Amino acid sequence: MNHRAGSRRCLNYIGCRNFFTDSDSTLTRRLLEFANPSMNQGSQIILRATGDQRLAEEWELVLLAQGLSPSVRPTPDGVVLSVPEAQVERALASLAAYNRENPQQLRERIEAVELGSLVAGVAVGLLLLLFYSITVQWLPALSWHARGAADAERILQGELWRTVTALTLHADIAHVLGNAIAAALFLIALSSMTGAGLGGVLVLLAGAGGNLANAYLHGFSHVSVGASTAVFGAVGLLGSLAMTRRRRRPFDRWRAWLPAGAALALLGMLGSSGQRVDIGAHLLGLLVGGVLGILTAWVTPRAPDSRIQWVCGTAALATLLYCWTVALR
């Protein structure tokens, strides 16, 4: 078809401007003007346009869940969502049903998730600093390191709580400062994809799993402390979540491995140098986080609702408190 006919056809499928969520007509017009020539190639029909990347990804996930093949493409002013011509009617029906089932504005929910992610990341960083003050300055007589460090021999003898408690212990102020900043930054990024509660419990599981695997790797005579295993667990989670979601996009699969490569690059830059760096713990935390991220991406394509987030966050905090209760008894 020629370009002019293709443009009319694309707009006729959309029907009216109500299918677009952007209130700015200038933005929508510029998006369509940019996208129409390329979208009509290969019978790709534009359904929606927006300046919000996350909103476009929400639409994309809705269509993927219905077995469709959506494509999200960037433009100079935002992004457009399109599908193959044969899937237009099903796609429009799916998006309309999704809008009816979600009376609250999606943008408001996204803003709430962003605020929760920021609060969760900062809170974890501050908690690490607070716990360091407790163990080193306020109550050093409790022998925190002797009771909570990731001692491989004792872990293999059944003291599994050490895989969790060791994540909160640090050797010195530089150690805890570095891990507190890194934990805050990576948890904020992860929580923007999974939600704060689910992100928190996944990072805790990745850190504990990495410490457990490290104990099996070293066998005996190995002791480690620090949140860096969980930090690299978060890196692995971010990489595998992004990789798995990209592989679901028919037009983006060739770039699916880029997030995994970025995670390995971070391991090389941040986790493999220094006299007291436990490279094994970092690598195993990254790998455990990667596996958890793949599972999470397939089980929950979108971030769970607030009730699930609260349950997950409470479970993570309760697990940490329980492990320290057992360690100090």
C-alpha positions as MATLAB code, in Angstrom:
seq = 'MNHRAGSRRCLNYIGCRNFFTDSDSTLTRRLLEFANPSMNQGSQIILRATGDQRLAEEWELVLLAQGLSPSVRPTPDGVVLSVPEAQVERALASLAAYNRENPQQLRERIEAVELGSLVAGVAVGLLLLLFYSITVQWLPALSWHARGAADAERILQGELWRTVTALTLHADIAHVLGNAIAAALFLIALSSMTGAGLGGVLVLLAGAGGNLANAYLHGFSHVSVGASTAVFGAVGLLGSLAMTRRRRRPFDRWRAWLPAGAALALLGMLGSSGQRVDIGAHLLGLLVGGVLGILTAWVTPRAPDSRIQWVCGTAALATLLYCWTVALR';
ca = [
       0.000    0.000    0.000;
       1.143    3.565   -0.432;
       1.974    5.753    2.537;
      -1.155    7.905    2.362;
      -3.500    4.926    2.286;
      -1.557    3.276    5.096;
      -1.933    6.333    7.297;
      -5.708    6.433    6.813;
      -5.949    2.735    7.521;
      -3.967    2.988   10.725;
      -6.110    5.811   12.055;
      -9.360    4.108   11.025;
      -8.477    1.077   13.126;
      -7.966    3.313   16.110;
     -11.306    4.930   15.446;
     -11.118    8.000   17.635;
      -8.800    9.862   19.925;
     -10.319    8.233   23.043;
      -7.969    5.324   22.596;
      -5.065    7.604   23.465;
      -4.402    8.460   27.082;
      -2.271   11.542   26.521;
      -4.362   14.660   26.893;
      -1.883   16.682   24.858;
      -3.118   16.515   21.260;
       0.117   18.029   19.966;
       2.162   15.243   21.529;
      -0.129   12.550   20.151;
      -0.058   14.079   16.658;
       3.743   14.278   16.647;
       4.027   10.688   17.833;
       1.789    9.467   15.028;
       3.525   11.581   12.408;
       6.832   10.036   13.367;
       5.602    6.468   13.729;
       3.201    6.004   10.813;
       5.752    5.472    8.045;
       7.620    2.743    9.908;
       4.573    1.143   11.512;
       2.832    0.526    8.228;
       5.817   -1.381    6.978;
       5.141   -5.042    7.811;
       1.426   -4.356    8.523;
       2.021   -3.024   12.027;
      -0.996   -0.993   13.198;
      -0.613    1.703   15.838;
      -3.051    1.385   18.729;
      -1.892    3.889   21.301;
       0.687    6.618   21.852;
       2.025    8.036   25.089;
       4.944    9.924   26.550;
       5.120    7.478   29.483;
       7.387    4.480   28.837;
       6.039    2.518   31.800;
       2.464    3.031   30.757;
       3.335    1.657   27.320;
       4.972   -1.360   28.949;
       1.808   -1.984   30.980;
      -0.224   -2.054   27.765;
       2.341   -4.361   26.204;
       2.138   -6.835   29.103;
      -1.658   -6.893   28.868;
      -1.443   -7.909   25.216;
       1.344  -10.434   25.814;
      -0.827  -12.122   28.430;
      -3.461  -12.618   25.736;
      -0.994  -14.332   23.430;
      -0.663  -11.335   21.097;
       2.510   -9.856   19.581;
       2.678   -6.173   20.556;
       5.553   -3.869   19.748;
       6.574   -0.786   21.734;
       8.700    1.643   19.735;
      10.348    4.879   20.836;
       9.765    8.176   19.058;
      11.350   11.588   19.657;
       8.426   12.529   21.940;
       7.530    9.227   23.586;
       6.500    5.720   22.546;
       3.825    4.060   20.401;
       2.180    0.664   20.831;
       1.368   -1.375   17.745;
       0.305   -4.915   16.812;
       0.146   -6.940   13.589;
      -2.871   -6.071   11.466;
      -4.592   -9.399   12.114;
      -4.518   -8.838   15.892;
      -5.967   -5.316   16.017;
      -9.519   -6.208   17.065;
      -8.397   -8.595   19.823;
      -5.835   -6.089   21.055;
      -8.335   -3.241   21.281;
     -10.810   -5.471   23.106;
      -8.118   -6.599   25.573;
      -7.023   -3.046   26.315;
     -10.602   -1.877   26.752;
     -11.302   -4.748   29.174;
      -8.136   -3.942   31.091;
      -9.206   -0.310   31.447;
     -12.628   -1.347   32.735;
     -11.130   -3.704   35.308;
      -8.758   -1.059   36.641;
     -10.843    1.942   37.702;
      -7.908    3.710   39.364;
      -5.723    5.649   37.000;
      -2.681    3.606   36.024;
      -0.455    6.653   36.263;
      -1.397    7.143   39.909;
      -0.477    3.525   40.671;
       2.870    3.915   38.928;
       3.640    7.030   40.951;
       2.795    5.128   44.139;
       5.140    2.316   43.124;
       7.929    4.815   42.465;
       7.463    6.397   45.893;
       7.400    2.977   47.553;
      10.570    1.964   45.712;
      12.386    5.085   46.878;
      11.256    4.631   50.486;
      12.210    0.934   50.495;
      15.682    1.559   49.091;
      16.499    4.392   51.466;
      15.085    2.440   54.426;
      17.279   -0.589   53.708;
      20.382    1.586   53.400;
      19.615    3.335   56.693;
      18.880    0.032   58.445;
      22.280   -1.324   57.456;
      23.940    1.782   58.900;
      21.821    1.582   62.054;
      22.617   -2.078   62.589;
      26.322   -1.384   62.177;
      26.080    1.253   64.929;
      24.280   -1.215   67.199;
      26.770   -4.032   66.707;
      29.961   -1.948   66.831;
      29.220    1.052   69.046;
      26.168    0.453   71.239;
      26.124   -3.269   72.066;
      29.484   -4.766   71.045;
      29.507   -7.145   74.035;
      26.921   -9.444   72.402;
      29.515  -10.938   70.025;
      27.390  -10.332   66.964;
      29.961  -11.572   64.473;
      30.613  -14.807   66.340;
      26.881  -15.534   66.448;
      25.769  -14.270   63.056;
      28.629  -14.447   60.536;
      28.365  -16.780   57.537;
      30.639  -19.468   58.983;
      30.656  -22.195   56.316;
      31.320  -25.012   58.778;
      28.464  -24.036   61.075;
      26.074  -23.441   58.178;
      26.776  -26.937   56.884;
      26.131  -28.258   60.392;
      22.621  -26.808   60.299;
      22.887  -23.180   61.472;
      21.097  -21.912   58.366;
      20.063  -18.643   59.996;
      23.639  -17.444   59.480;
      22.960  -17.124   55.749;
      20.557  -14.287   56.637;
      22.173  -12.680   59.687;
      25.539  -12.356   57.915;
      23.929   -9.961   55.425;
      23.525   -7.353   58.191;
      27.091   -7.529   59.573;
      30.025   -5.492   58.277;
      33.740   -5.314   58.986;
      34.195   -1.540   59.128;
      32.566    1.786   58.288;
      33.812    1.821   54.687;
      32.377   -1.667   54.182;
      28.929   -0.757   55.467;
      28.811    2.618   53.693;
      29.547    1.050   50.321;
      26.983   -1.696   50.796;
      24.328    0.661   52.182;
      24.571    2.958   49.154;
      24.649    0.079   46.677;
      21.759   -1.723   48.378;
      19.628    1.427   48.325;
      20.288    2.139   44.646;
      19.767   -1.392   43.359;
      16.697   -2.022   45.522;
      15.103    1.192   44.219;
      15.723    0.004   40.659;
      14.444   -3.503   41.369;
      11.379   -2.309   43.262;
      10.364   -0.164   40.291;
       9.946   -3.445   38.395;
       8.590   -5.765   41.093;
       7.221   -3.510   43.822;
       8.978   -2.742   47.108;
       7.727   -5.713   49.136;
       8.394   -8.375   46.528;
      11.724   -6.763   45.659;
      12.781   -6.838   49.310;
      11.982  -10.507   49.839;
      13.665  -11.470   46.562;
      16.872   -9.651   47.493;
      16.866  -11.339   50.912;
      16.370  -14.759   49.305;
      19.127  -14.087   46.775;
      21.551  -13.026   49.501;
      20.766  -15.972   51.761;
      20.877  -18.378   48.828;
      24.243  -16.989   47.751;
      25.666  -17.433   51.254;
      24.370  -20.990   51.434;
      25.845  -21.889   48.047;
      29.132  -20.231   49.067;
      29.275  -22.365   52.205;
      28.920  -25.510   50.095;
      31.551  -24.203   47.684;
      34.164  -23.574   50.394;
      33.219  -26.426   52.676;
      34.949  -25.463   55.935;
      37.248  -22.744   57.318;
      35.502  -19.894   55.544;
      33.761  -16.977   57.271;
      32.194  -13.963   55.558;
      29.979  -10.997   56.429;
      28.321   -8.192   54.501;
      25.285   -7.298   52.419;
      27.220   -7.445   49.158;
      25.953  -10.968   48.425;
      22.417   -9.569   48.504;
      23.495   -6.511   46.499;
      24.765   -8.720   43.695;
      21.625  -10.787   44.092;
      19.715   -7.603   43.254;
      21.971   -7.077   40.220;
      21.192  -10.612   39.057;
      17.482  -10.055   39.590;
      17.524   -6.854   37.554;
      19.421   -8.462   34.704;
      17.305  -11.616   34.473;
      13.987   -9.790   34.861;
      14.868   -7.405   32.053;
      16.229  -10.225   29.896;
      13.136  -12.401   30.316;
      10.745   -9.557   29.588;
      12.671   -8.525   26.495;
      12.628  -12.084   25.167;
       8.828  -11.966   25.238;
       8.851   -9.089   22.762;
       8.918  -10.433   19.198;
      10.802   -7.399   17.855;
      13.263   -7.086   20.748;
      14.604  -10.584   21.311;
      18.008   -9.918   19.817;
      18.675   -7.386   22.583;
      17.382   -9.645   25.369;
      20.860  -10.634   26.528;
      22.061   -7.065   27.030;
      20.793   -6.783   30.659;
      22.500  -10.076   31.574;
      25.732   -8.812   30.034;
      25.426   -5.575   31.985;
      24.980   -7.545   35.230;
      28.155   -9.545   34.553;
      30.000   -6.347   33.733;
      28.959   -4.884   37.095;
      30.235   -8.015   38.806;
      33.571   -7.567   37.074;
      33.853   -3.881   37.931;
      32.502   -3.853   41.482;
      32.714   -7.354   42.852;
      36.075   -8.833   41.915;
      38.704   -6.446   43.305;
      39.961   -5.750   46.796;
      41.911   -7.658   49.419;
      38.928   -8.911   51.404;
      36.416   -9.293   48.590;
      34.586  -12.634   48.599;
      34.303  -13.168   44.849;
      32.548  -16.517   45.305;
      29.772  -14.975   47.401;
      29.301  -12.156   44.886;
      29.122  -14.511   41.910;
      26.787  -16.948   43.645;
      24.540  -14.118   44.834;
      24.367  -12.888   41.238;
      23.507  -16.381   39.953;
      20.850  -17.050   42.591;
      19.343  -13.640   41.912;
      19.354  -14.408   38.191;
      17.414  -17.646   38.693;
      14.913  -15.927   40.996;
      14.461  -13.135   38.456;
      13.626  -15.554   35.649;
      11.095  -17.370   37.828;
       9.548  -14.094   38.961;
       9.241  -12.769   35.412;
       7.283  -15.848   34.347;
       5.111  -16.167   37.468;
       4.288  -12.460   37.909;
       4.720  -10.493   34.637;
       3.519   -7.353   36.446;
       4.174   -6.088   39.957;
       1.628   -7.570   42.417;
      -0.920   -5.350   44.132;
      -0.312   -3.524   47.407;
      -1.654   -6.342   49.593;
       0.870   -8.808   48.212;
       3.607   -6.200   48.546;
       2.817   -5.737   52.231;
       2.789   -9.493   52.817;
       6.156   -9.906   51.090;
       7.748   -6.976   52.899;
       6.468   -8.180   56.270;
       7.726  -11.704   55.554;
      11.207  -10.383   54.729;
      11.390   -8.338   57.939;
       9.978  -11.203   60.035;
      12.543  -13.607   58.578;
      15.386  -11.265   59.475;
      14.120  -10.787   63.037;
      13.552  -14.521   63.500;
      17.060  -15.405   62.328;
      18.653  -12.930   64.723;
      16.406  -14.162   67.551;
      17.698  -17.699   66.974;
      21.305  -16.502   66.664;
      21.207  -14.589   69.992;
      19.336  -17.125   72.081;
];
